[in-house]
Amino acid sequence: MTITLKPETEARLIQRAKREGAELNELADALLSNVLVDDPYRMTKAEIEASYRAMAADEEREAEAMEWAEGTLGHVIK
């Protein structure tokens, strides 16, 4: 398989391989393997943003969170 990288990405990969004394293909494989792990807790930025929007739209949950935060603030100020 051949993967084409942007020149600046390729330069950073080469620099890191040299710094770590690693073979370029092995380093690239290790980095990609780490990113491609099927982790049920790993979310994309879009998924995280959608989750926060959904939580913010839940008015009951937001009211409970505000009540909790205000109660906590009182303990901090004293």
Secondary structure, 3 states (H helix, E strand, C coil): CCCCCCHHHHHHHHHHHHHHCCCHHHHHHHHHHHHCCCCCCCCCHHHHHHHHHHHHHCHHHHHHHHHHHHHHHHHHHC
